[in-house]
Amino acid sequence: MVIPFRHPRSASGPTGVSSFTLIELLVVIAIIAILASILLPALTQAKNMAKQAACFSNQKQCFIGVIGYADDSDSVFAFTNWTCTRNWVDVLSGPNSGGYLTRPEIWSVSSNATVCPAELPYKGVNISSLLAYGAEIQLKTGNVVTYGCKAQGMYDQFTLPVGGDSTSNYYFRRLSGIAEPAGHHILIDSFRLAYKAQCTLLPGPEVHSGDYAPAMRHHNKAIAVHWDGHAAALGKDELRDLGTSYALFGSNGTYAPASF
């Protein structure tokens, strides 16, 4: 009687279905792990690049709101009232503003142009006016806080009804008076450590604060939109050229201060 030869690799169980050996299974798992280690960093980088592109778009939309307001307001744009209780977000989105921007809401920030995508999901305090990019506003001379930037001159003042605050004295820029609009930003990525949120009012480059500062959240760069309308990613060298030597590095509520 002739017994047919059966190769060991073709051995099958009672159901006639061949199975993987342990070594083959381990090889497959190892290949999957190698592919994941190659692809995941690339996917993470692509995700971060998408957030950076969205941040560029957001700040450009904010700038359009600023220009729209200025076109209707004798070429001036207000940043904050003298008590700093209202800021540029209130100017563009308050009840009396004309609706140049949609006012940020704590629980629906993902659709708002004033919020950097790298700060989502939101982890900060429940103050909607903080959900916005920073406008350079404060500078100190000795112990006196004034408003403006040495490179751009001081802010002027006028009375403006914003958000029902009809008697407040506001600080503003007249667009025709901006020196070197392509070299000076109007809005920039920002963060305040105490509130774990974006900060609408930033110190000028002459002031280095440990609590709030430009936020280097996009590949160690801060996105900023300038007075001529162009947006750019500013690194340490660019900020140093503006006179700034302090920033916060991180994203989504977790930052570490650094001087450079």
C-alpha positions in Angstrom: 0.0 0.0 0.0 1.3 3.4 -1.0 1.0 6.2 1.6 0.8 9.7 0.0 3.4 12.2 1.2 2.1 15.3 2.9 4.4 18.3 3.4 4.5 19.6 7.0 3.5 23.1 5.9 0.2 21.8 4.4 -0.8 20.0 7.6 -4.4 20.9 8.6 -6.6 20.4 11.5 -9.9 18.5 11.7 -11.6 21.1 9.5 -9.0 21.0 6.8 -8.0 24.6 7.3 -4.2 25.3 7.4 -3.0 27.5 10.3 -0.1 29.9 10.9 2.8 28.9 12.9 3.9 31.0 15.9 6.9 32.3 14.1 4.9 33.4 11.1 2.5 35.3 13.4 5.3 37.0 15.2 6.8 38.1 11.8 3.5 39.6 10.7 3.2 41.5 14.1 6.8 42.8 13.7 6.1 44.0 10.2 3.0 45.9 11.3 4.9 47.5 14.2 7.7 48.6 11.9 5.1 50.1 9.4 3.3 51.9 12.3 6.6 53.4 13.6 7.3 54.7 10.1 3.8 56.1 9.4 2.7 57.5 12.7 5.3 60.4 12.9 4.4 61.3 9.3 0.7 61.4 10.2 1.4 63.4 13.3 3.4 65.9 11.2 0.7 66.1 8.6 -1.9 66.8 11.4 0.3 69.6 12.9 0.8 71.1 9.4 -3.0 71.1 8.9 -3.4 73.0 12.3 -0.7 75.5 11.2 -2.5 76.1 7.9 -5.8 76.6 9.7 -4.1 79.0 12.1 -2.9 81.0 9.1 -6.4 81.1 7.7 -8.0 82.1 11.1 -5.7 85.1 11.5 -6.3 86.2 8.0 -10.0 86.1 8.7 -9.5 88.2 11.9 -7.5 90.7 9.8 -10.3 91.0 7.3 -12.6 91.8 10.3 -10.1 94.5 11.5 -9.9 96.1 8.0 -13.7 95.9 7.6 -14.1 97.7 10.9 -11.5 100.3 10.1 -13.1 101.0 6.7 -16.3 101.9 8.5 -14.6 103.8 11.2 -12.5 106.5 9.6 -9.5 104.2 9.2 -9.0 103.5 13.0 -9.1 100.3 14.9 -9.7 100.0 18.7 -7.8 97.4 20.8 -8.9 97.8 24.4 -10.6 100.2 26.8 -8.5 101.9 29.4 -9.4 99.3 32.1 -8.6 96.4 29.8 -12.0 94.9 30.5 -12.9 94.9 26.8 -10.5 94.1 23.9 -10.3 93.7 20.2 -12.7 90.7 20.2 -15.4 92.9 21.8 -14.7 95.6 19.2 -15.3 93.2 16.3 -18.0 91.0 17.8 -19.8 92.9 20.5 -23.5 93.8 20.3 -22.8 97.3 18.9 -19.9 96.3 16.7 -21.6 95.5 13.4 -20.7 91.8 13.5 -17.3 91.9 11.9 -16.5 88.6 13.7 -18.5 85.9 15.3 -18.1 86.1 19.1 -16.2 83.1 20.5 -18.2 80.7 22.6 -16.5 78.3 25.1 -18.2 75.2 23.9 -18.2 75.8 20.2 -14.7 77.2 19.7 -13.8 74.8 16.9 -15.7 76.9 14.4 -14.4 80.3 15.5 -11.7 82.2 13.6 -10.2 83.7 16.8 -9.1 80.3 18.2 -5.9 78.5 17.2 -6.7 74.9 16.3 -3.6 73.8 18.3 -5.5 74.9 21.5 -8.3 72.4 21.0 -9.9 70.8 22.8 -10.2 73.9 25.0 -8.8 73.5 28.6 -8.7 77.0 29.9 -11.0 79.1 32.2 -14.5 79.9 31.2 -13.9 83.4 29.9 -15.0 83.6 26.3 -13.1 86.9 25.6 -9.8 85.0 26.3 -10.4 82.8 23.3 -8.5 84.9 20.8 -5.2 85.7 19.4 -3.0 88.3 21.2 -2.8 91.9 20.2 0.4 93.7 21.2 -0.9 96.4 23.6 1.1 97.0 26.7 4.5 98.5 27.3 6.1 99.7 30.5 8.2 102.8 31.2 9.6 102.2 34.6 6.6 101.2 36.7 4.1 103.0 34.5 2.0 100.9 32.1 1.2 102.7 28.9 -0.1 101.4 25.6 1.7 100.9 22.3 5.0 99.9 21.0 8.2 102.0 20.7 8.6 100.9 17.1 5.1 101.9 16.2 4.4 104.9 18.4 1.9 105.2 21.2 -1.8 104.5 20.8 -4.3 107.3 20.5 -7.5 107.4 22.6 -11.1 108.0 21.9 -14.6 107.2 23.2 -16.3 104.3 21.5 -19.5 102.4 22.2 -18.6 98.7 22.3 -20.8 96.0 23.8 -22.9 98.5 25.7 -19.8 100.3 27.1 -20.7 103.6 25.6 -18.5 105.8 27.8 -15.3 103.9 27.9 -12.1 105.5 26.6 -10.5 103.2 24.0 -7.0 102.9 22.7 -6.7 102.7 19.0 -4.4 102.7 16.0 -5.0 104.9 12.9 -4.1 102.6 10.0 -2.4 105.4 8.0 0.0 106.0 10.9 1.4 102.4 11.1 5.1 102.5 10.4 6.4 99.5 8.3 3.1 97.6 8.2 4.9 94.6 6.7 7.3 94.3 9.6 5.0 94.6 12.5 2.2 92.2 13.5 -1.3 93.1 14.6 -2.2 89.6 16.0 0.0 86.7 17.1 -0.3 83.3 18.7 -0.5 83.9 22.4 -1.0 82.2 25.8 -1.5 83.1 29.4 -0.3 80.5 31.9 -2.6 81.6 34.8 -5.8 81.0 32.7 -4.5 78.2 30.5 -5.9 80.1 27.5 -5.1 82.3 24.7 -4.4 85.9 25.8 -6.0 88.8 23.8 -3.7 91.4 25.4 0.0 90.9 25.1 2.9 93.0 26.4 4.8 94.8 23.8 8.3 93.5 22.8 9.9 95.8 25.5 8.0 93.9 28.3 8.9 90.3 29.1 6.2 88.7 31.3 6.4 85.3 32.9 2.6 84.8 32.7 1.6 85.7 29.2 3.6 85.9 26.0 3.8 84.9 22.4 3.1 81.1 22.1 5.5 79.1 19.9 3.0 76.3 19.2 3.6 75.5 15.5 7.0 73.8 15.2 8.5 76.2 17.7 7.1 79.2 15.8 4.2 81.6 16.4 1.9 82.5 13.6 1.3 86.3 13.2 -0.7 88.5 10.8 0.9 91.8 10.0 -0.6 95.2 9.3 -0.2 94.8 5.6 -2.3 91.6 5.7 0.3 88.9 5.2 0.7 86.1 7.8 4.0 84.5 8.7 5.5 82.0 11.1 7.8 83.8 13.5 10.7 82.0 15.1 13.1 83.1 17.8 15.2 85.1 15.4 12.2 87.0 14.1 10.9 87.7 17.5 14.3 88.8 18.7 14.5 91.3 15.8 11.2 92.8 17.1 12.8 93.2 20.5 11.3 90.2 22.2 13.4 87.7 24.0 10.8 85.7 25.9 8.1 83.3 24.7 6.1 80.2 25.7 6.8 76.9 24.0 4.2 74.1 23.8 0.6 73.6 22.7 -3.0 72.8 23.9 -2.7 74.2 27.4 0.8 72.9 28.2 3.6 75.4 27.9 7.1 76.1 29.2 8.6 79.6 29.3 11.9 80.2 27.7 14.2 83.2 27.1 16.3 83.5 24.0 
